[in-house]
Amino acid sequence: MTNNFALIGAGGYIAPRHLQAIRDTGNRLVAALEKSESVRILDRHFDNVSFFVEFERFDLHAVA
């Protein structure tokens, strides 16, 4: 069974390890939040991740 994940703090120190773990266990990252727009690590691990820099937009996406 594949699970969907959302990540808050996608540019943080531990984020690459979380991304690797999500991918290695066969799961999907569907949304990520980071205040800086310069997060390129997501592209190395996943395609089609909805990326947000504002929590309000991230929150609306996660609820939908």
Secondary structure, DSSP 8 states (H G I E B T S, - for coil): ---EEEEE-TTSSSHHHHHHHHHHTT-EEEEEE-SSS---HHHHH-SS-EEESSHHHHHHHHH-
